[in-house]
Amino acid sequence: MSGFVTRNKPAWDELESLVNKAKKSMRRMTPEERSRLDVLYRRTTIHLSQVATRTSDRRLTRYLNDLTAAAHGLIYLPPKKSLFEGIGGLIESFARSLARHWKHHAISAALLLGGALLAYFAAMADPLAAYALWPRSDPRQPGSTHEQLLEVLRHGRNQAGGTKFLFASFLFSHNLKVGLLSMATGVLAAIPTVLLMIYNGMILGVFVAIHQRAGIDAELWAWILPHGITELGAIILCGGAGLMLGQAVVAPGLSTRTEALYRAGQETGITCVGVAGMLCFAAVIESYLRQSHLSTSARLLFASASALFWTLFIVYGFLREQAASRLTSDSVDEAR
């Protein structure tokens, strides 16, 4: 056995050196080194088998076993992803999920917009309708003067950074609760989800009507849109996820209701992660940018940039989903 060890020890040392180098950075290895790693791994597994059957040297057996196990993990296990690669994968999964279920999200947006238009025209036609829909605790009541409403819109611009941070934390937690409620109640045949989307839209419609009745237009939209595009987009996506769950309960198709809910739950989980990021971003904008001394034109410019960003993000999701579908189709064709 000493002659066996003497003949093969250089190969084991070379394999150990390659394993140590690969552990530091697999990407820095040349194609020749990766090929050599594979060759030496296979050769050493044969040596391990021979040692295990021909000798009782446990120390040598353990050494070769650990060496081949380390090489096997580097060759066959998927490479570890960096933090940025993991975040990039989550972003792509979120974008592709939006593309796969755009119909549910479109229906959710229609419910929100329909509720907003209904409440807006009702409040513009009859102030009593605004009183019936608007929360009594809010200082911006129907019939407030132009100056009273502007005072509320401009409130908080001189707050300290710590106060704004606490406000952002509150906004994130509150909006996330509203979104998750719209999402989770989808399991109840999506009926609560539909009602919540319409109600949220009605609140928005009455809010706009109150200010427009007082002659406030540009500053109103400059106050709403910078954070509202992202925030309302997230709420719409939560509603779409709730509709997905509702469809799985009401119309599971050829699958069992449990299987349909499981698949819908996976998609909902992806949406939930993306929505949390959106609401965090919206809370920061609402607390810091909205509560700043930026001009109306600068605020509207930021809102336009936000709208463009999310439009491109949705387009990106459709393109990536189409590319994945083509790749799957090509793989199926090759298998046939």
C-alpha positions in Angstrom: 0.0 0.0 0.0 3.0 2.4 0.5 3.8 2.1 -3.2 0.2 2.9 -4.0 0.3 6.0 -1.9 3.6 7.1 -3.3 2.4 6.8 -6.9 -0.9 8.7 -6.4 0.0 11.2 -3.7 1.0 13.9 -6.4 -2.5 13.6 -7.9 -4.2 14.0 -4.5 -2.1 17.0 -3.7 -2.9 18.6 -7.0 -6.6 17.9 -6.4 -6.4 19.4 -2.9 -4.7 22.5 -4.3 -7.5 22.9 -7.0 -10.2 22.4 -4.4 -8.7 25.1 -2.1 -8.5 27.5 -5.1 -12.1 26.7 -6.1 -13.3 27.3 -2.6 -11.9 30.8 -2.7 -13.3 31.7 -6.1 -14.6 29.2 -8.7 -14.9 32.0 -11.3 -11.2 32.7 -11.2 -10.3 29.2 -12.3 -9.4 28.6 -15.9 -11.4 26.1 -18.1 -8.3 23.9 -18.0 -8.2 23.9 -14.2 -11.9 23.1 -14.0 -11.4 20.2 -16.4 -8.4 19.0 -14.4 -10.5 19.2 -11.2 -13.1 16.9 -12.8 -10.5 14.4 -14.0 -8.7 14.2 -10.7 -12.0 13.9 -8.8 -13.0 10.9 -10.8 -9.5 9.3 -10.5 -9.5 9.9 -6.7 -12.9 8.3 -6.3 -11.4 5.1 -7.8 -8.5 5.4 -5.4 -10.9 5.8 -2.5 -12.7 2.6 -3.5 -9.4 0.7 -3.8 -8.2 1.9 -0.4 -11.5 1.1 1.3 -11.4 -2.5 0.0 -7.7 -3.3 0.3 -6.6 -1.7 3.6 -7.9 -0.8 7.0 -6.1 2.5 7.1 -8.9 4.7 8.4 -6.8 7.9 8.3 -6.1 7.5 4.6 -9.7 6.5 3.9 -11.0 9.6 5.8 -8.6 11.9 3.9 -9.6 10.6 0.5 -13.3 10.6 1.4 -13.2 14.3 2.6 -11.2 15.3 -0.5 -13.6 13.7 -3.0 -16.6 15.0 -1.1 -15.2 18.6 -1.3 -14.5 18.2 -5.0 -18.0 16.7 -5.6 -19.6 19.7 -4.0 -17.7 22.1 -6.1 -18.4 20.2 -9.4 -22.0 19.2 -9.0 -23.6 21.6 -6.5 -24.9 24.9 -7.9 -22.5 27.8 -7.4 -23.1 30.1 -4.5 -24.7 33.4 -5.6 -23.5 36.8 -4.3 -25.9 39.1 -2.5 -26.4 41.2 -5.7 -27.1 38.1 -7.8 -29.7 36.9 -5.3 -31.4 40.3 -5.3 -31.3 40.4 -9.1 -32.9 36.9 -9.2 -35.7 38.1 -6.8 -36.3 41.2 -9.0 -36.5 39.2 -12.2 -38.9 36.7 -10.5 -41.1 39.5 -9.4 -41.2 41.1 -12.8 -41.9 37.8 -14.5 -44.7 37.1 -12.0 -46.4 40.4 -12.9 -46.2 39.4 -16.6 -47.7 35.9 -16.0 -50.7 37.3 -14.1 -51.2 40.7 -15.7 -54.9 40.0 -16.2 -55.5 39.7 -12.4 -53.5 42.9 -11.8 -55.4 44.7 -14.6 -58.7 43.7 -13.0 -57.5 45.0 -9.7 -56.4 48.3 -11.2 -59.9 48.6 -12.9 -61.6 48.0 -9.5 -59.5 50.7 -7.9 -59.9 53.2 -10.7 -63.7 52.4 -11.0 -64.1 53.1 -7.3 -62.1 56.3 -7.6 -64.2 57.6 -10.5 -67.5 56.7 -8.9 -66.6 58.5 -5.6 -65.1 61.5 -7.4 -68.1 62.2 -9.6 -70.5 61.5 -6.7 -68.6 63.9 -4.4 -68.4 66.6 -7.1 -72.1 66.4 -7.7 -73.2 66.2 -4.1 -71.0 67.3 -1.1 -73.1 65.0 1.2 -71.7 62.0 -0.7 -68.2 63.2 0.2 -69.2 63.5 3.9 -70.6 59.9 3.8 -67.4 58.4 2.4 -64.7 60.5 4.0 -63.3 59.6 7.5 -64.5 62.1 10.1 -61.1 62.1 11.9 -59.3 63.6 8.9 -58.7 67.4 9.1 -59.3 67.8 5.3 -63.1 67.6 5.4 -65.5 68.5 2.5 -66.1 72.2 2.5 -62.6 73.1 3.8 -61.2 76.4 2.5 -58.4 76.7 0.0 -56.0 77.9 2.7 -56.9 75.1 5.2 -56.2 72.4 2.6 -53.0 74.0 1.5 -51.8 74.2 5.1 -52.3 70.4 5.5 -50.6 69.7 2.2 -47.6 71.7 3.2 -47.5 70.5 6.8 -44.3 68.7 8.0 -41.8 70.2 5.6 -39.7 71.6 8.4 -39.7 68.4 10.5 -36.3 66.9 11.6 -34.9 63.9 9.9 -35.6 61.6 12.9 -39.3 62.5 12.8 -39.5 61.8 9.1 -37.8 58.4 9.6 -40.4 57.5 12.2 -43.2 58.7 9.9 -41.7 56.5 7.1 -41.7 53.5 9.3 -45.3 54.1 10.3 -46.3 54.5 6.6 -44.6 51.3 5.6 -46.1 49.2 8.3 -49.6 50.7 7.7 -49.5 50.3 3.9 -48.1 46.8 4.2 -51.0 45.8 6.5 -53.5 47.2 4.0 -51.8 45.4 1.1 -51.5 42.1 2.9 -55.2 42.3 4.0 -56.2 42.8 0.3 -54.0 39.8 -0.6 -54.8 37.4 2.2 -58.6 37.8 2.0 -58.5 36.5 -1.5 -58.9 33.0 -0.1 -62.5 34.0 0.7 -63.4 33.7 -2.9 -61.8 37.2 -3.4 -65.0 39.0 -2.3 -63.3 41.0 0.4 -60.4 41.8 -2.0 -62.8 43.2 -4.5 -64.6 45.3 -1.9 -61.3 46.6 -0.4 -60.0 47.7 -3.9 -63.2 49.5 -4.6 -63.1 51.2 -1.2 -59.5 52.3 -1.5 -60.3 53.8 -4.9 -63.3 55.6 -3.4 -61.2 57.2 -0.7 -58.8 58.4 -3.3 -61.7 59.8 -5.5 -63.2 61.7 -2.6 -59.8 63.1 -1.6 -59.2 64.5 -5.1 -62.8 65.9 -5.2 -62.3 67.7 -1.9 -59.2 69.5 -3.1 -60.5 70.3 -6.6 -63.7 71.8 -5.2 -61.4 74.2 -3.3 -59.5 75.0 -6.5 -56.3 73.0 -5.8 -55.1 71.0 -8.8 -51.4 71.1 -9.7 -50.2 71.1 -6.1 -52.6 68.3 -5.2 -51.1 66.0 -7.9 -47.6 67.1 -7.0 -48.4 65.9 -3.4 -50.0 62.6 -4.4 -48.1 61.3 -7.5 -44.4 61.1 -6.4 -45.2 58.4 -3.8 -48.7 57.5 -5.0 -47.5 55.9 -8.3 -45.4 53.3 -6.4 -47.7 53.0 -3.4 -51.0 52.6 -5.4 -49.1 50.3 -7.8 -48.2 48.1 -4.8 -51.8 48.1 -3.5 -53.0 47.1 -7.0 -50.6 44.2 -7.1 -51.8 43.0 -3.7 -55.4 43.1 -5.1 -54.2 41.1 -8.1 -52.6 38.5 -5.9 -55.8 38.3 -3.9 -57.8 37.7 -7.1 -55.3 34.9 -8.0 -56.1 33.2 -4.7 -59.8 33.7 -5.2 -59.7 32.1 -8.6 -57.8 29.1 -7.2 -60.7 28.7 -4.7 -63.6 29.3 -7.0 -62.3 27.9 -10.3 -59.3 25.6 -9.8 -59.7 24.1 -13.2 -58.5 20.6 -13.8 -56.4 20.7 -10.6 -57.7 20.1 -7.1 -58.4 23.2 -5.0 -55.4 22.4 -2.8 -53.0 22.2 -5.8 -54.4 25.4 -7.3 -54.0 27.2 -4.0 -50.5 26.0 -3.6 -49.5 27.3 -7.1 -51.3 30.6 -6.5 -49.6 30.8 -3.1 -46.2 30.5 -4.6 -46.9 33.4 -7.0 -48.4 35.4 -4.2 -45.3 34.9 -2.2 -43.2 36.3 -5.0 -45.6 39.3 -5.3 -45.5 39.9 -1.6 -41.7 40.2 -1.5 -41.8 42.7 -4.4 -44.7 44.7 -2.9 -42.8 45.0 0.4 -39.9 46.6 -1.5 -42.2 48.9 -3.4 -44.0 50.0 -0.2 -40.7 50.6 1.6 -39.6 52.8 -1.3 -42.9 54.6 -1.4 -42.7 55.3 2.4 -39.3 56.9 2.1 -40.5 59.1 -0.8 -43.7 60.1 1.1 -41.8 60.9 4.3 -38.8 62.7 2.8 -39.6 63.9 -0.7 -43.2 64.8 -0.1 -42.4 66.5 3.2 -39.7 68.6 1.5 -39.6 72.1 0.0 -39.3 70.9 -3.6 -41.2 72.9 -6.1 -44.4 71.6 -7.8 -42.7 71.1 -11.1 -39.8 69.1 -9.5 -42.3 66.9 -7.8 -44.2 66.2 -11.0 -40.9 65.5 -12.8 -40.0 62.9 -10.1 -43.5 61.4 -10.5 -43.0 61.2 -14.3 -39.7 59.4 -13.8 -41.3 57.0 -11.4 -44.1 56.2 -13.9 -41.5 55.6 -16.6 -39.4 53.4 -14.4 -42.4 51.1 -13.5 -43.5 51.0 -17.1 -40.0 49.8 -18.2 -40.0 47.3 -15.3 -43.3 45.8 -16.5 -42.0 45.6 -20.1 -38.8 44.0 -18.7 -41.0 41.3 -17.0 -42.8 40.5 -20.2 -39.6 40.3 -22.2 -38.0 37.9 -19.7 -41.1 35.8 -19.4 -41.3 35.5 -23.2 -37.6 34.5 -23.4 -38.1 31.9 -20.7 -41.2 30.5 -22.5 -39.2 30.2 -25.8 -36.4 28.4 -24.0 -38.8 25.9 -22.5 -40.5 25.3 -25.9 -37.1 24.8 -27.5 -36.1 22.3 -24.8 -39.4 20.3 -25.3 -38.9 20.2 -29.1 -35.3 18.9 -28.6 -36.6 16.2 -26.2 -39.0 15.0 -28.8 
